[in-house]
Amino acid sequence: MSVEAYVFVECEHGKSSNIAERIGRIGGVKSAKTVTGPYDVIVLVEASSFKVLADVVMKKIQSIEGVKRTLTNLVIE
């Protein structure tokens, strides 16, 4: 069984396009799109488990320079 989540990413000013590109190259990331609104990038992640999902978010996405904070929403359907 796989786990999917949308990760909403807030970035430092002017860095969202570069950050979206970098996130898009991370294994398990299905899409990373620059958007308008309170968040700068919305990411769809698919992982084999909650632990793998947590690793993608905390060790890979949050470690990118210019990422200020993330909000993760699990897909339940």
Summary of the structure (lengths in Angstrom):
residues: 77
radius of gyration: 11.4
end to end distance: 12.7
largest distance: 37.4
contacts: 211
relative contact order: 0.33
helix: 27%
strand: 39%
